[in-house]
Amino acid sequence: MTADDSYGRLDDEDYPAYTIGRAAEMLGTTQGFLRAIGEARLVTPLRSAGGHRRYSRYQLRIAARARELVDQGTPIEAACRIIILEDQLEEAQRINAEYRHATERPSSPTMPETGEAGRSSQAS
């Protein structure tokens, strides 16, 4: 791997760059909390060659949302389920929007077969 390859990963939201300690520090939570959301299968951190958990920025955003819900009094299992359902809803809405966009017929700039414009062109 070259230095250029390493720098390219800085913008990759899925690159597992953060250790569990650093992730917990950034989120203001405990390592136990991160393990708990891992056990609930909300996030599955990648493992380093030495077996240490590594989290991506995307996973940290999910963990931050879970922490927000737990801080509001939601049990951790329920918070994880809520986030999973929110994610599924967002994906379904994205798919629906793509489907609607693909099935919309663009308004045709051509003249209609009948009507005022059609008659005037025939009269010429």
N, C-alpha and C positions, 0 to 999 in steps of 0.2 A: 504494500500500500504506500502510495506517495503522499507527500505533504498536501498536495492539491486534493487528493481523495479525502483526507481527514478534514480539511476545511469545508469541503462540500457537505459533510455530515452535520455541520453546525446548524444548518437550516432545516435539517430533516427532523420533523416532529416525532417520527417513529423510532429514531435512533436511541437505543437504551444507554443514555449517557450518565445517569445519576444513580449513585449507590443508595441503598435504603436509608443510611444515615443522613446523607445530603438531602434526599427527597423529604424525609421527615422534618428536617430543619427548615427547608424551603416552605413547607406547608404549615409549619407551626404545630405539628402533631407528633405522635410517637411512632416508633418503628412497629410497635404492636398493632397500632391502627392500620398501618400499611399491610401487615401480615393478615389481619382480619379481613380486609377487603379483598386480599388475594385468595383467602380461603373461601370467601363468598363468591369467588370467580368474577368479581367486577373488573379487576385488572389481573393480568398474568405477566409479571415481570420476566424478562429474559434472564438467563443465568450466565454469568461470566464463566470462563474456563475453570475458575476455582470454585464455582458453585454459588457465587454471591449474586443477590438480586440486583438487577439494573432496570431502572425506570426511564421511560421516554417522557418528553414534554406532554405529549397527548395523554399518557397515563396519569401524569401529575395533575392535569386539568380535571380528569375524571375523579381522581382522589380528592381534589379540592372541593368538587361539587358534593361528594359524599360527606366530607367533613362539615360542610355548610349545613347539610340536612341533619347530621348527627348533633351538631351544635344547637340546632333548633329543637332538639328533643326527639327526633325520629330514631327508632332503633336501627342499628347498623344493617341488619338484614333487610329491613324495609327500605332503608335509604338505597341500598344496592339494587333492590328490585325497581324502585322508582327510576333510578338512573338508567337501568336497562330498558325499561318501558319508554322513557323519554327518547332514548337513542333509537329504538325501534320505530317510534312515531315519526321522528325526524327523517329516518331513512324512507319510510312509507310515503311521506309527503314529498320527498325528493323524487322518488320513483313516479308518483302520480303526476308531478309537475312535468317530468320528462315525457311521460306518456301523453299528457294533454298537448304539450308542445309538438310532439311528433305527429299527432292526429289532427291538429288544426290545419284547415285548408287555407292557404294564403289567399287573400282577395286577389282575384285575377284582374290585371289591367286591361285585358282584352275587352272588346265591345260585346255586349250580349247578343244572342242570336235574334231576338225579337226586341221590339221596343223602339223608342224614338230614334236612337242613334242608328239602329239597323235600317229603318225606313229611309232616313235621309241619305244613307250611302247607296241605297238601291235607286233612288230617284235621280242620281247624277248621271 
